[in-house]
Amino acid sequence: MKDKVYSITFGGIGGQGILKASEICGWAALFAGYHVKKSEVHGMAQRGGSVESHVRFGKRVYSPLVPMGSADVLVCFHLEEHSRLQPFLKKDGVDLTDFLAQVTAAMASNPRGLNTCLVGVLSAKLPIKEEHWMKAIETVFKGKGVEENKNIFLGGRKLGQS
């Protein structure tokens, strides 16, 4: 395991599944043997308010918050939140916002799967094996919609690898 600490910033608006997406990422990293820290920041405590979550993992992580300009990956679920969250991304970081339109189009018939699909895209950019992501999905969804979410995740992962 490398000494590198990976930092991911998730963001969007309430009701989009940001917290669930970051939870899947945290569990996947934990199952892969990393030390994990996670934090959630709620703007307005209601559907439609700004929400962000930070996940950091590595050999040893001391803070759950991603400092400005140091996120390896930015996962933005809503275009209007992108300008607020973009300063978290480091200069050579990966901004998954470019995938948002493709994922939204792919999930048009099932918009509730948007978060899982974007996590699939994210998974292709991180050093965590697919098996750990699958176990994380099983853990987070606890039997409800597990197979559907695994399939959505795999579609997103394929998109992220292209």
DARAWO-V890811 format. One record per residue. N is the residue number from 1. RES is the residue in three letters. PHI is phi in whole degrees, -180 to 180 (none if undefined). OMEGA is omega as a letter, one per 20 degrees, with the letter a starting at -180 (* if undefined). D_LAST is the distance of its C-alpha to the last C-alpha in Angstrom with 2 decimals. Layout:
n = (N	N)
res = (RES	RES)
phi = (PHI	PHI)
omega = (OMEGA	OMEGA)
d_last = (D_LAST	D_LAST)
This chain:
n = (1	2	3	4	5	6	7	8	9	10	11	12	13	14	15	16	17	18	19	20	21	22	23	24	25	26	27	28	29	30	31	32	33	34	35	36	37	38	39	40	41	42	43	44	45	46	47	48	49	50	51	52	53	54	55	56	57	58	59	60	61	62	63	64	65	66	67	68	69	70	71	72	73	74	75	76	77	78	79	80	81	82	83	84	85	86	87	88	89	90	91	92	93	94	95	96	97	98	99	100	101	102	103	104	105	106	107	108	109	110	111	112	113	114	115	116	117	118	119	120	121	122	123	124	125	126	127	128	129	130	131	132	133	134	135	136	137	138	139	140	141	142	143	144	145	146	147	148	149	150	151	152	153	154	155	156	157	158	159	160	161	162)
res = (MET	LYS	ASP	LYS	VAL	TYR	SER	ILE	THR	PHE	GLY	GLY	ILE	GLY	GLY	GLN	GLY	ILE	LEU	LYS	ALA	SER	GLU	ILE	CYS	GLY	TRP	ALA	ALA	LEU	PHE	ALA	GLY	TYR	HIS	VAL	LYS	LYS	SER	GLU	VAL	HIS	GLY	MET	ALA	GLN	ARG	GLY	GLY	SER	VAL	GLU	SER	HIS	VAL	ARG	PHE	GLY	LYS	ARG	VAL	TYR	SER	PRO	LEU	VAL	PRO	MET	GLY	SER	ALA	ASP	VAL	LEU	VAL	CYS	PHE	HIS	LEU	GLU	GLU	HIS	SER	ARG	LEU	GLN	PRO	PHE	LEU	LYS	LYS	ASP	GLY	VAL	ASP	LEU	THR	ASP	PHE	LEU	ALA	GLN	VAL	THR	ALA	ALA	MET	ALA	SER	ASN	PRO	ARG	GLY	LEU	ASN	THR	CYS	LEU	VAL	GLY	VAL	LEU	SER	ALA	LYS	LEU	PRO	ILE	LYS	GLU	GLU	HIS	TRP	MET	LYS	ALA	ILE	GLU	THR	VAL	PHE	LYS	GLY	LYS	GLY	VAL	GLU	GLU	ASN	LYS	ASN	ILE	PHE	LEU	GLY	GLY	ARG	LYS	LEU	GLY	GLN	SER)
phi = (none	-74	-78	-60	-102	-94	-125	-126	-110	-107	-161	169	-120	-54	97	-91	89	-62	-67	-67	-62	-69	-65	-60	-62	-62	-65	-60	-64	-64	-65	-81	96	-86	-82	-127	-129	-141	-140	-126	-127	-102	-73	-106	-81	-158	-60	102	-84	-65	-137	-141	-141	-117	-127	-130	-147	175	-64	-150	-120	-105	-136	-81	-88	-83	-67	-54	76	-132	-74	-73	-140	-113	-116	-107	-94	-144	-58	-69	-91	-59	-64	-72	-92	-55	-62	-71	-72	-76	-53	-103	-75	-104	-102	-82	-60	-61	-85	-57	-64	-65	-67	-61	-66	-66	-103	-55	-81	-144	-62	-68	-90	-54	-63	-66	-66	-66	-64	-61	-61	-56	-59	-72	-104	-120	-85	-123	-67	-55	-59	-73	-65	-62	-64	-64	-62	-61	-68	-72	-88	44	90	-96	73	-61	-65	-61	-69	-63	-65	-63	-56	-62	-64	-66	-61	-62	-61	-68	-86	-84)
omega = (a	r	a	r	r	a	a	r	r	r	r	r	a	r	a	r	a	a	r	r	a	r	r	a	r	r	r	r	r	r	r	r	r	r	a	r	a	r	r	r	r	r	r	a	r	r	r	r	r	r	r	r	r	r	r	r	r	r	r	a	a	a	r	a	r	r	r	r	a	r	r	a	r	r	a	a	a	a	a	r	a	a	r	a	a	r	r	a	r	a	a	r	a	r	a	a	r	r	a	a	r	a	r	r	a	a	a	a	a	a	r	r	a	a	a	r	r	r	r	r	r	a	r	a	a	a	r	a	a	a	r	r	r	r	r	r	r	a	a	a	r	r	a	r	a	a	r	a	r	r	r	r	a	r	r	r	r	r	a	r	a	*)
d_last = (25.83	25.40	27.72	25.01	25.05	21.77	22.38	20.50	22.05	21.54	23.39	24.34	27.41	29.40	28.45	24.66	24.22	23.59	26.02	24.66	21.08	22.57	24.75	21.93	20.39	23.90	24.67	21.52	22.47	26.05	25.33	23.47	26.78	26.26	28.95	27.75	29.22	28.37	30.05	30.19	31.62	32.84	33.98	35.94	36.53	35.68	32.97	31.67	32.51	30.21	28.67	26.79	26.13	25.54	24.28	25.00	24.80	25.78	28.74	31.12	30.56	33.61	32.58	30.34	30.00	27.31	29.33	28.56	26.28	24.96	22.03	18.99	16.91	18.08	17.25	19.21	19.93	22.23	22.08	25.80	25.41	22.84	25.64	27.57	24.82	23.17	26.03	24.90	21.75	22.52	22.16	19.08	17.66	14.35	15.04	12.96	15.22	12.88	10.98	14.52	15.15	12.17	13.14	16.75	16.46	14.81	17.58	20.38	22.37	22.09	21.90	23.13	19.78	18.09	18.73	17.45	14.16	13.78	14.91	12.13	9.62	12.23	12.51	9.27	11.04	14.42	16.43	17.39	17.09	15.96	19.65	20.78	18.60	20.05	23.49	23.06	22.25	25.35	27.38	26.56	26.89	29.90	29.85	29.32	26.16	24.56	23.07	21.82	20.17	18.62	17.06	15.87	14.50	12.57	11.05	10.07	8.85	6.50	5.37	5.54	3.82	0.00)
